[in-house]
Amino acid sequence: MPLISTPPRLYRALALAEMVTWTLLLVGMLLKYVLQVTDVMVRIGGGVHGFVFLAYLVVTVLVAVDQRWKLRDLALGIGSAFIPYLTVPFERAARRRGLLEESWRLRTEPGANALEKVVALALRRPLPAALIALVVVAVVFTVLLNAGPPTQWFS
């Protein structure tokens, strides 16, 4: 069964990936700032985490639009990525609350507004949509990487 086959499968995969990359980043920070051994893991973990973080945000919006989440649920889903390890508990809570149906609504229903129409098109043509999403995430990631660490943005 493909990863994108159902909203719960895709959302769980990205929530878990976000959690794993938080671990990579936190281990890297421990090695760099506490043990003062190396900063290689911060660069690797930070890069992987940044990319997966952006992918998680894209998937959260995709799922939220398709599943008709309230704005509050979308904000909580996005916000869960900012706190280490919160994406998995949020995903589980979303499943328990019925926010993750077993099928993609917009694969068969027409979109009611422009955003739903874009999501419907993406769900009906998942391979090109995934490639476009990867390119967009890669471009945003590259721009943010060139901007430097978030701690330096306002200094």
C-alpha positions, 0 to 999 in steps of 0.5 A: 500500500503506497505511503500516500494511500490514506491520510492517516498513513501519510500523516503518521509517516511525516509525524514520525519522520519529524520526531526522528529528525528532532532526535538527530538535531538534539543529539547533534546539539548535545555533541556540539554544545554540551560535550563540545565534541563536534558540530557535524551532527548539528549540520547533518541533523539540522539539515535533515530536520529542516527539510522534514519540518518543511515537508511536514508543514506541507503535508499538514496543510494538504491533510487539513484542507482535504479533511476539512480541519478547523483553523484551530486544528491546522494551527495545532498541527503546524505548531506541533512541529515546533516543539520536539516530539509533539507531532506524534502525540498530535497525530494520535490525537487527530486520529482519535478525534476523527480528523484523519479519515481513511480516504482522501475526500478530494480525490472524488469530490470537486473542490469548493474553493481555489485551495481545495481545487489545488489539493484535489488536483494534487491528490488526483495526480500524486506523482507530479504533485509530490515532485512539485512539492519536493522542489518547492520544499527544496527551494525554501530549504535552500533559501532558509539554509542560505539565510543561516540559523534562525538564531542569527536572523534577527541579530 
